[in-house]
Amino acid sequence: QVQLVESGGGVVQTGGSLTLACTFYGTRFAEHGMTWYRQYATSRPMVARIAAAGNPTYAEAVEGRLTLSRDNAKSTTYMRMDNLKPEDSGLYFCNLRHRDTDYWGQGTQVIVSS
């Protein structure tokens, strides 16, 4: 069964760091890009994306504070979040499109305390 499993969320103080991970249970992970999103009340905008070739892109709001990487041997992407702010708190999802189907992780919660 194809699925994405996230991990790494938690509670951190302002200025701290967290690393979120998303593991793909499927085939040919190295051929796919992966995108991370953040859930708001009525939207789910992109936070960061990493292409199959490994090139990451970031939303302007997080540029310079996020580092997205991938380990194809583990079928996993890692999103390191530095200098976290209370406004970064929320539910983060990873997404991968495989054979014309969008797969989503279960979401992982980030809470940044002030």
Sequence and secondary structure as in RCSB ss.txt:
>XXXX:A:sequence
QVQLVESGGGVVQTGGSLTLACTFYGTRFAEHGMTWYRQYATSRPMVARIAAAGNPTYAEAVEGRLTLSRDNAKS
TTYMRMDNLKPEDSGLYFCNLRHRDTDYWGQGTQVIVSS
>XXXX:A:secstr
  EEEEE  EEEETT  EEEEEEEESS GGG  EEEEEE SS   EEEEE TTS EEE GGGTTTEEEEEEGGGT
EEEEEE S  GGG EEEEEEEEETTEEEE   EEEEEE 
